[in-house]
Amino acid sequence: MISNKTLLSVGKFDLKLQHLLVIGILSLSFSISFLVRSQAADYGWELNEFDPFFNYRATQYIVDNGITAYFDWNDDHSWYPHGRDVSQTSQVALHMIAAYTYWIFGGGMDLYDFTILFPVIFGSLSVIVIFALVRVIGGTTAGLFSALFFSVSLPIILRGTIGWFKSEPLGLFLGILATYFFLSGINSKNKKISIIKLIIAGITVPLAISAWGGSQFFIIPLGVFFLTLPFLRSDHKFIIWAIPLFTSVVIITSLAFERVTTFIFGLGGIVLIFPTIFLIVCIFIQHKSSEIKKTRNGLLFLAIILIFIMFIFIINSSTHFLPLPSFRYLNAIYPLLTTANPLTDSVSEHATTNIEQSFFFHSILMIFAALGIWLLLRNNQIKNSIYLKNDMISFSLIIGLFGIYISSAFIRLELFASLSLIILSSLGLSLLVKEIFNSTERKNFKNSLFKYFFLLGIIILLLIPLSFPTNSNWITSAKMPPTIFNGGSIYPVSTNDWTESMDWIKNNTPKDAVIASWWDYGYWISTLGERATINDNSTLIDHIIKNVAQMFSSSPEDGWKMLQDMQADYVVVFVSGERLNIDYNEQPLYILQGGGDESKKSWFMHIAGVPLAQYLESDGITGTNYFWNNTLLGKMFPFTVIEYLNLQTNQESETYQPGFIPIYVKDIKYPSDSNGPLKLVHASPSFNGEKGQPLIGVFVYQVNKDFVSLK
């Protein structure tokens, strides 16, 4: 084979053409991933979304004050006046690894710029670790396929674009890395190497969970995999100490992290510890059984254990003697679980994935994954193909099926479905390609031509989701402006409304000022505005968020009293919409349904627990006259409805009718010289934008301490 030709020898290592091919494809995968993830930089150089701003501030605290100070830090800019124990409530590994890599590789770069690049680098480096993982399972060809698939996977890229200094890029990298070291360790023929790899895997698992709670996903297939090992592996003397070694290192390392220790004594720990105990006892039972009965006895013991675990879960559902994870983790385990908590439901990434979205995210990978499952199940019947060990087939099927199952809970978890489909697709294509190209029956020119046309067909199928539709394929869909530029609105624009408003707060309010807002914007205010916030994106104290929702939903007088009780000095609201191309009596006209607080107000009402029909029209979006005239939020929106319009028929109405949308004009109810409960002290630039331009309106109100309530 030409690919086996030695190009260069260095000591005992022979550099071959196939090594250059592997390096070339991995370099290509890294480059593709880096470029696709970096598209948002075209809009501007900022952190993306909300959580990254807190993560940046936490990392900055480590850089400025050191590790010891970080673990003693109670952040007084969060959840005023309670504060926040950062190390107890944060992704510690993310902050520490970012700080250490900055110290090593920063090279004088500003930390803010470094954290913008951080997710792109680790997200792109993940193509190498997924290659290593899949290579252990199914060989080099499968590993190379997985690296290419990973580099363009939309669900994974969307959770790791430039500026996405959140948990997923690092957590996914470490989770895959830990799984690689574990599988490589139990497959190594050198026991000393096995011990080293299993220890590294055991240390990396808690790091992954500390960086991102979602990394607990990797525990589930590993735990189930442990249950299969006594039946799939004959080297019982090895696995009876190798698996406990791994589990012990995971537990011991977890004790070093405040948040991860709850994993040990919770359901996550059970998923790892109980299968390890089962493996030891099952091997002992099989060893004491006859050759004929050892499999039967092992399976009987497994059945008893599964019944016992089900019994534990049933008892725990009523007694709660074991700590339960948060709802989102329970929802991942049981996707049909529902919640009566509107705060949980209001988070967009907790929305349930539908079939259309799943197909768009994965499309052709679904087909190749199904092919992969079929070929893995009949692997031993494939002649002249690479032989996959039964335990590796078992693991690939387990992680594949669990990833697909868990992703059905909500849209954020689609990256696990993508990871599973990548593994199964890569193995399937690898087996198929090897079967066709290694066939001894196809030696003539016609059959050789068929092989190359077959490869061309696969390439075309893979290129389709990357190219079509033109404006919404896997590549173009990953290009969105950083949230700070459009406020998370529906408009793909880049404005300075939020950055300018945060700069105004920083330079024009007292340093001890306390800012109230909806929880979405808390991290921006505390990081960019450098002021204390009533609540923020961590959603640590639900009742405070409910209080803020009730404050917005209350009458102006009652809302003012609540702001006084919260010790708030300023209130921020965000309104998104679009200025129309026509004016009315020289007054600008607006449509306000762009994704700001005007669109979120229904969630405010849900969380506040008020009767929606009193505040919202039958469409669940449009505010009633009561909302506009009798709530503090309605008074804070500097707009008034002038008429209602049916865009389909151009009919106008003075009152709301189904199918009609409100048209607004400017109307500042609490100007800067107001004697009311609030004073508008700042409006962001797009409030005075041109015709046809999006409105990304950030409005800062000062709480009028001298207001005298008539109640």
Secondary structure, 3 states (H helix, E strand, C coil): CHHHCEEEEECCEEEEHHHHHHHHHHHHHHHHHHHHHCHHHHCCCCCCCCHHHHHHHHHHHHHHHCHHHHHCCEECCCCCCCCEEHHHHCCHHHHHHHHHHHHHHCCCCCHHHHHHHHHHHHHHHHHHHHHHHHHHHHCHHHHHHHHHHHHHCHHHHHCCCCCCCCHHHHHHHHHHHHHHHHHHHHHCCCHHHHHHHHHHHHHHHHHHHHHCHHHHHHHHHHHHHHHHHHHHCCCHHHHHHHHHHHHHHHHHHHCCCCCCHHHHCCHHHHHHHHHHHHHHHHHHHHHHCCCCCHHHHHHHHHHHHHHHHHHHHHHHHHHCCCCCCCHHHHHHHCCCCCCCCHHHHHCHHHCCCCHHHHHHHHCHHHHHHHHHHHHHHCHHHCCCCCCCCHHHHHHHHHHHHHHHHHHCCCHHHHHHHHHHHHHHHHHHHHHHHHHHHCCCCCCCHHHHHHHHHHHHHHHHHHHHHHHCCCCCCCCHHHCCCCHHHHCCCCCCCCCCHHHHHHHHHHHHCCCCCEEECCHHHHHHHHHCCCCEECCCCCCCCHHHHHHHHHHHHCCHHHHHHHHHHHCCCEEEEEEEEEEEEEEECCEEEEECCCCCHHHHHHHHHHHHCCCHHHHECCCCCCECHHHHHHCHHHHHCCEEEEEEECCCCCCEECCCCCCCEEEEEECCCCCCCCCCCEEEEEECHHHHCCCCCEEEEEEEEEECCCCCCCC
